[in-house]
Amino acid sequence: MARTIRFHRHGGPEVLTIEDVDIAPPGPGEVRIRTRALGLNRAEALFRSGAYIEQAQFPSGIGLEAAGLIESMGEGVEGLSFGDAVSLVPPRSMLRSPVHGELVTVPAELAIKHPPALGWEAAAASWMQYLTAYGALIDIARLGRGEHVVITAASSSVGLAAIQIANRVGAIPIAVTRTARKAPALREAGAAHVAASAEEDIEVRLKEIAGEGGVRVVFDAVGGPAFLPLTAAMSRGGILFEYGGLSPEATPFPLFNVLSKSLTLRGYLVHEITGNPARLAAAKAFILDGLNDGSLKPIIARTLPFEEIAEAHRYLEANEQFGKVVVTL
């Protein structure tokens, strides 16, 4: 038996419970991990509330990120050993492989031996944010040196990861945040420019930064009315990635901007990378290199104990954090 985060109905953070659950031993190609830290993501809040891309079956586990020690292994596992410190690539299904618990059994392909200098909290905060940003900016858009890239929801963990990845390849990250309150912290985190969407005309500000030629790549987690000024500030043939949809308002289709500039508006999920072995291998190599050389460094907003999982979800949904929310065991 092991303490596991579960919920029996959709709702707010209060539906989360800690229950003793029997954890299956690892089968062929699987490992069982004693977790030390859990990373929280917006996807888990959506899954808990019933608004995620897959629906829970009750009682349901939850969780996409964790780090810990390998406790046992099934047959056929190669490249890993008992006692290895590992962090987990997010499973493609939270329904089948939830990882927020003291003890979890997962496919061995999800477990990565992270750099020894990386602490448990940082290890649990790494893979979702960096894989999400890498997949869009590097794998698909091929963002390069000297290019401007617009990053909305810039103070989120994925937004900060995108800033670091842009800097790592010599691009110029433009952080978009709601107000100027977080601007100093965003600049310290590596943003070359900061725009406050609630306080200034974003189209004018972005054109002021990037020039009338515009920005080729936009990495957006918000959607909503901002599609109009964002696409107006894009260059001909540019691409806008939508990976979040955080805005409660309707998202207009910017027809004139799309037609006049031959823009691509593209939905994007991290599963595009995690579901393709070759692309995932390239992503792992890029991220591990960055973690080793320090160009990629997870920013932790707040760490809470396992017993305060509901409070951790409340903090996540308050949208006040700067970086990742982590739960420790």
N, C-alpha and C positions, 0 to 999 in steps of 0.2 A: 504494500500500500504506500502511496505517496500523495502529498498534498498537491492538488491540481486546481487551477482556476476553471470554473465552469459557470454556465448560466442556463436556466430552465425556461426562460421566456425573453422575448425582445424587450428592450427598454434602456433606461439610463444606466450609469455606473452602479447604481444600487442593486441591479439584478445579478451582479457578479458575486460568486460565492467561492470559498475555499473548501474543497471536499477531499476526503481520503478516497483514492481510486486505485484499483489494481492496474498496474502498468505491464503490458505484455512484454515478455522477454524478446530480445532481437531475433528476428528470423534471418534467412539467408540475405546477405547484402544489407543488413541493418546494423545500427549501433544504438546502445542505450547510454544516455548521458545524464549525469548528475549536474543539474544546472547551478550556476553561481550568479547569473544576472540575466535579465529579460529586457529586451528593447520593445518600446511601445510605438505603435504606428496608427495613423488615422484610419487605416483599413480595419483595425480591430474594433475601433469605436463604431464604424459603419456595420461591421459584421454583428456586433452586439445589438445594435439598434434595428437590424433587419434591412439596412439600405445598401448592403454590399453586393458584389457581383455573384456570390453564391450564398445560399440560404442555410442557416443552421438547422440541425436536426437535434431535438432536445432529448436528454440533457447534452449540451454541447461544450466541448473544449474551445480554446481560443489561443491565438498567439502565432506570430510569424518569426520572431527573432529570439535567440537565446545563445548563451555561451556557458561552457562548463567542461567537466572532465568525462572522458569515455570510461564507463563502468563495466560494460561488457559488449561483445560483438558476436554477430551471427556468422555463419559460414560464408566464405567467399569474399570477405572484406579485405581489401589490399590497401597499403599505404597508410594505415592507421593502426595504433596500438593501444592496449589497455593503459589508462592513465594520461593519454594525450589531452592537452588543453585545446579545445576546438570552439569555433563559433559556427553558426548555422546560416547557410543561404536560405532565404525564405522559401518554404514549401509552396508548390503550385496550388495546393488546396489546404486551407485552414480547417476545413471540415474533416479531411482525412488525416492530416498531420499537425494538429495543434501542438504548440511547444511551450505554452506557459504553465509550467508546473515544476515540481522539484525533480522529477525523473521523467524523461521523455525518450521514446523509441522512434527513430527516424531512419530513412534511407541513408546509407553511408555516404552517398554522393553529395549530401547536403552539408556534411561536416568538413570544415577547413581548419587545418592547423594554422592558427594566426601567429603573427610575430610575437616572440616571447615578451617583448617590452610592453605589449598592449595589455592593459588591465582588463579585468572582467567587464566592467561597465562599458569601456570603449569598444571591446570586442563585440558585446551584445548590441552596440549601437552602429555597427559598421555596414553590414551587408545590404540591408534594404535601401538605405539612403544612397550609398555609392553606386550600387547596381542600377538603381532607378535613374540617377543622373547620367551615369556613364552610357547606359543603353541609348538614351535619346541624343545626348550631345556628341558622343564619340562614335559609337557603333553605327548610328543612323545618319546624323547630321554631319559627321566628320568635321566638327568644329576645329578651327585652326588658329595659328598664331596671328595676332593682330585683329581678329574679328571681334566685333561686339556681340554679346549675347544678353538678352533680357531674361531675368529670372524673377518671377513673381513669387509671393509667399516666401520671400527670401530668408526670413528668420526661422523658417521650419528646418528640420533636420535635412530634408532633401534639398531645400534651397541653399543651405550652407554647404552641403556636399557639392552642389553644382558650381558654386562660387570657387571652391577649392579645385575642382576638376578643370574649370575654365582657366584658372591661373596656372595649373600644372602644364597645360598645353600652350600657354602664352596668349590665350584669348583675353578679352576685356569684359569682365562681368559687370552688368548694370543691375543692381538689386532694386526691385520694386517692393515697397512695403506700404502699409496703409497710411501711417503718419511718420513724421520725422523723428519720433521718439527713439526709434531703434537705429537711426542712421549712424551715430558714432560707433555702435557695436558692430554694425554691418561693415563699415569701413575697416575697423580693426580686424574683422574676420576675412578681409581680402577683397571686398567689393571696390571696384575702381570708381564707381558712381552709384548714387542712391537717389531714387525718385519716390516721392510720397503720393500715392494715388488719390488720397482723400484731400490733399492740400494743394495740388497743382495739376495743370493740364498735362496729362501723361504723353499725349501725342507731341505737343510742343517740346516738352522736356527731353523726350527720347531723340527727337530730331536735332535738338540743340547739342546733345551729346554725340550722336553718331553721324550727324550731317544729313542733308536732304536725301542722300543715297539710301539711308535707312539701315535697319538691322536685319540680317539674314535669318537668325535663329531666335525664337522666343520659346521659353520653357515655362509653361503656365500651369498652375495648380488651382486656379480660381474660376475661370470662365466668367459668365455673367456679362454685364454691359461693357466691361473692359475690352472685350474682343474688338470693338470698334476703334478705340484709340491705339490699341496694340498693333492691329493689322495696318492702320493708317501710317504707322511709323516703320513698317517693314520694307525691305528692299524687294525689287522684282525677283521672283523665283524663290522667295523666302519660305521658311517652314515654321509653323507654330505647333508645338507639341502640347496637347491637353492631357494631363495625367491625374487631375484631382477633382475638378468641379465643385470647389468649396462654396461658391457663391449661391445664396438662396434665391437669387433673381434669375430670370430667364436669360439665356445666352442668345443674342441675336446673330443671325448669319450675316457677316459683313460683305454682302454681295459685290458692291462696287469695288471695294479694296481687293477682294479675291480675283475678280475678273480683270481689273486694270493692271494688276501686278503678277498674275499667274501664281498666286500663293497656294501653298499646301497647308491645310488645317488637318492635323493628324492626331487621332486618339492613340494613347500609348500606355501600355502596362508593362511592368517589370517582367511578367511571365514570358514576354518575347525573348528575353535574354536567358532566364533560368530554364526555359523549356528547350533550349537549343544548345547541345553540349559544346559545339565548337565556339559559338559566340560567348557562352558562359566561361569557357577556358580562357579566352582572350580578356574578358572582363576581370576574372580573378587575377590574372597576371598583372594587369594595369593597376588594380586596387591594392594588391599586396605590395607591389613596388612602391606605390605612393605611401602606404602605411609604414613601410620600412624606411623610406627616406624622409618621412615627416611632412611631405607636401599634402598628404591627406591625414587629417587629425580630427576625429569625431569631437564635436562640441556637445557637452552634456548640460542640459538646462537644469535638471533636478533629478536626484536619486531618492527613491522611497523604498521602504522595506516591503517584502512580499505581502505581509499582512495588510498593507494599505493599498491594495490593488485598485479598489474603487476610487480612492482619493487620487491615485495616479491617473486614472481615466478622466476624472473631473478636471484635473490640471491640464491634461492634454487637450480637452475640449474647450477650455477657457481661452485658448489661442493667445496666451500671454508668454509662452515659453520662447526661449531663444536657443534652439538646438533640440536635442533628444531627451525624452523622458525615459528613465531606466528604473527598473525594479530589481532589488538585490535580495539574495537568499543567504 
